[in-house]
Amino acid sequence: MTATLENPATEVGTVPSFEVTLRVRRYSPESEHGEESTWDEFTVTAHGTDRVLDALHKIKWEHDGSLTFRRSCAHGVCGSDAMRINGRNRLACKTLLKDVNPDKPITVEPIKGLPVIKDLVVDMEPFFASYREIMPFLITSGNEPSKERIQSAEQRERFDDTTKCILCAACTSSCPVFWTDGQYFGPAAIVNAHRFIFDSRDDGATQRLEILNDKEGVWRCRTTFNCTEACPRGIEITKAIQEVKRAMIRRAF
């Protein structure tokens, strides 16, 4: 131990620990509760640098091995561990426990609008079906080029923001239109369409705009900004959706 004037009993370099309680929504198709979900509370010892994902790991490894959730890189890049934490869509691996009021039980639920498979794991297929429908790949015409397709820094900047999407579904599952209408494409699909619609190298903008002009397409957006607030990558999603709407109107006339 190294004594200091401020705290003579504090060892230099130590991270303070504290008790935190997680209130987790549980669901299992084999449960005796049938289709009903239940709540379980777990109290674990955490450190000031721990994320919600670290606490979930502790619960699974030390308390209840049946707790089910998705995670992969644990660095906010793969988008696997989106969930509702204290009522807001977040990535568990990026959310510090100390930032979500650990003095009270922290609620953890699956994201909304998608079928729950078990506990915090949802069926992502409806989400990815919309993503595939907007053709998230480069569409070109003419002969195969003999060299790279040149693009200026200004042309790249035009769609740079929407290249940051990690397909975590935090935006789409925060959208009230998506909750109530399972047919709506959702913000993530529109964002990924935007990424190619405004790419100077792409020739498929007209096709994508026709797809998004559907009654369940871009016009269902009500501009509530839930998606922008939920995005862990800071993408200006509502702005991107409005730009797609404007592109659609310009092409119509």
GISUL-V664583 format. One record per residue. N is the residue number from 1. RES is the residue in one letter. BURIAL is # if it has 24 or more other C-alpha atoms within 12 Angstrom, else .. D_LAST is the distance of its C-alpha to the last C-alpha in whole Angstrom. Layout:
BEGIN
n={N:N}
res={RES:RES}
burial={BURIAL:BURIAL}
d_last={D_LAST:D_LAST}
END
This chain:
BEGIN
n={1:2:3:4:5:6:7:8:9:10:11:12:13:14:15:16:17:18:19:20:21:22:23:24:25:26:27:28:29:30:31:32:33:34:35:36:37:38:39:40:41:42:43:44:45:46:47:48:49:50:51:52:53:54:55:56:57:58:59:60:61:62:63:64:65:66:67:68:69:70:71:72:73:74:75:76:77:78:79:80:81:82:83:84:85:86:87:88:89:90:91:92:93:94:95:96:97:98:99:100:101:102:103:104:105:106:107:108:109:110:111:112:113:114:115:116:117:118:119:120:121:122:123:124:125:126:127:128:129:130:131:132:133:134:135:136:137:138:139:140:141:142:143:144:145:146:147:148:149:150:151:152:153:154:155:156:157:158:159:160:161:162:163:164:165:166:167:168:169:170:171:172:173:174:175:176:177:178:179:180:181:182:183:184:185:186:187:188:189:190:191:192:193:194:195:196:197:198:199:200:201:202:203:204:205:206:207:208:209:210:211:212:213:214:215:216:217:218:219:220:221:222:223:224:225:226:227:228:229:230:231:232:233:234:235:236:237:238:239:240:241:242:243:244:245:246:247:248:249:250:251:252:253}
res={M:T:A:T:L:E:N:P:A:T:E:V:G:T:V:P:S:F:E:V:T:L:R:V:R:R:Y:S:P:E:S:E:H:G:E:E:S:T:W:D:E:F:T:V:T:A:H:G:T:D:R:V:L:D:A:L:H:K:I:K:W:E:H:D:G:S:L:T:F:R:R:S:C:A:H:G:V:C:G:S:D:A:M:R:I:N:G:R:N:R:L:A:C:K:T:L:L:K:D:V:N:P:D:K:P:I:T:V:E:P:I:K:G:L:P:V:I:K:D:L:V:V:D:M:E:P:F:F:A:S:Y:R:E:I:M:P:F:L:I:T:S:G:N:E:P:S:K:E:R:I:Q:S:A:E:Q:R:E:R:F:D:D:T:T:K:C:I:L:C:A:A:C:T:S:S:C:P:V:F:W:T:D:G:Q:Y:F:G:P:A:A:I:V:N:A:H:R:F:I:F:D:S:R:D:D:G:A:T:Q:R:L:E:I:L:N:D:K:E:G:V:W:R:C:R:T:T:F:N:C:T:E:A:C:P:R:G:I:E:I:T:K:A:I:Q:E:V:K:R:A:M:I:R:R:A:F}
burial={.:.:.:.:.:.:.:.:.:.:.:.:.:.:.:.:.:.:.:#:#:#:#:#:#:#:#:#:.:.:.:.:.:.:.:.:.:.:.:.:.:#:#:#:#:#:.:#:.:#:#:#:#:#:#:#:#:#:#:.:.:.:.:.:.:.:#:#:#:#:#:.:.:.:.:#:.:#:#:#:#:#:#:#:#:#:.:#:#:#:#:#:#:#:#:#:#:#:.:#:.:#:.:.:#:#:#:#:#:#:#:#:#:#:#:#:.:#:#:#:#:#:.:#:.:#:#:.:.:#:#:.:#:#:#:#:.:.:.:.:.:.:.:.:.:.:.:.:.:.:.:.:.:.:.:.:.:.:#:.:#:#:#:#:#:#:#:#:#:#:#:#:#:#:#:#:#:#:.:.:.:#:.:#:#:#:#:#:#:#:#:#:#:#:#:#:#:#:#:#:#:#:.:#:#:#:.:#:#:#:#:#:#:.:.:#:#:#:#:#:#:.:.:.:#:#:#:#:#:#:#:#:#:.:#:#:#:#:#:#:#:#:#:#:#:.:#:#:.:.:.:.:.}
d_last={75:74:75:73:74:70:71:74:74:70:70:68:65:65:62:63:62:62:61:58:57:54:53:52:50:51:50:52:52:55:56:59:56:54:50:51:51:53:54:56:58:59:60:61:62:59:59:57:55:54:50:50:50:53:54:53:55:58:58:57:60:62:62:60:59:57:54:51:48:46:46:46:46:47:45:42:40:40:39:41:43:40:42:42:45:46:43:40:38:40:41:45:46:44:46:49:51:53:49:49:52:55:57:56:55:51:49:48:45:43:39:38:36:37:40:43:45:48:49:46:45:41:40:37:36:33:32:32:30:27:27:28:25:22:24:26:27:25:24:24:24:26:30:32:32:36:35:33:30:30:28:28:29:26:24:26:26:22:23:27:27:26:28:31:31:34:33:35:33:34:31:30:33:33:30:31:28:29:33:32:30:31:28:25:24:26:25:27:25:21:23:24:21:20:23:21:17:18:21:21:23:21:19:18:15:13:16:17:14:14:17:17:14:17:19:22:19:18:17:21:22:23:24:28:28:31:29:29:33:34:33:36:34:33:29:27:25:23:22:21:19:17:16:15:13:11:10:9:7:5:5:4:0}
END
